[in-house]
Amino acid sequence: MAPHIRRTPVLEVSALAEPVTGARLTLKLENLQVTGSFKARGATNKLLSLPPEAISRGIVTASGGNHGLAVARAARMAGVPATVFVTENATEEKREKLRRWGARVEVLGAVWHEANAGALAQATATGAAYFHPFADPQVVAGQGSVALELLEAVPDLELVLVAIGGGGLISGMAVVLKALKPSVRIIGIEPTGSPTLKASLDAGHVVHLDRVTSRVATMSCAETDAAVFALIRDHVDDVVLVSDEQMQSAAHWLWFELGIAADLSGAAAIAALQSGVVVLPEGTRCGALVCGAGPEGIVR
């Protein structure tokens, strides 16, 4: 993937007006990735794994926004059309960005699984290639490359905070981190209105949420994949919950303190520290992802 994605910078956080932790905090700025999130890694890896004939009729997917952007960009790389099904709560900013990347945007359903049903139906009807946002080994492996870069930049990492939607990012990163540095603790963060992995881990098996109330489309998923769940169960140390409002506050903090324009998923790790659901001992070497870009923190 190296020629096709950015090696995003890390930023050691210091000299703050309003610190959120006594830990030594380093941010991995995936909001500066191609298309504005880490999702470009997984979609690019998936694209590169396929022969040209597999995508000759285009690419289709369902997304809260960020994966769709990555797929639209992959389709542009390949010179084929892309159709992205998004949920009703996908922001207009994400929809417009999808259109500017050349994708046809279809709005369907209140939650990701409803939009995904439309994407699967279109893939079947047209022969287009379907790119799953998290339940695909090539996508998960692509997302895991974030951890390779983070460990190279911060080899003394003790803990990593990762936002969770469907679980593709944290599962890929966790496999890499635990293989290369087993002592690293990994904590996932989900919205209180979409506790998909938390509920599944508590139950000991994949569960389907009856209701998803979070307005964060990029983190709203009623059910994860069984293989992704197994990776998270075996490699992730804990999953905590934050509210949409706490992520909004954290996005404001990122803009005020660091001039970073993050979407709400990109602010999830800071929300976990700011709200106190994750409390770290003084001096802990902590890495956190700003996993997506957006204007949510800029204007109150």
Secondary structure, 3 states (H helix, E strand, C coil): CHHHCCCCCEEECCCCCCCCCCCEEEEEEHHHCHHHECHHHHHHHHHHCCCHHHHCCCEEEEECCHHHHHHHHHHHHHCCCEEEEECCCCCHHHHHHHHHCCCEEEECCCCHHHHHHHHHHHHHHHCCEECCCCCCHHHHHHHHHHHHHHHHHCCCCCEEEEECCCCHHHHHHHHHHHHHCCCCEEEEEEECCCCHHHHHHHHCCCCCCCCCCCCCHHHCCCCCCHHHHHHHHHHCCEEEEECHHHHHHHHHHHHHHHCCCECCHHHHHHHHHHHCCCCCCCCCEEEEEECEECCCCCCC
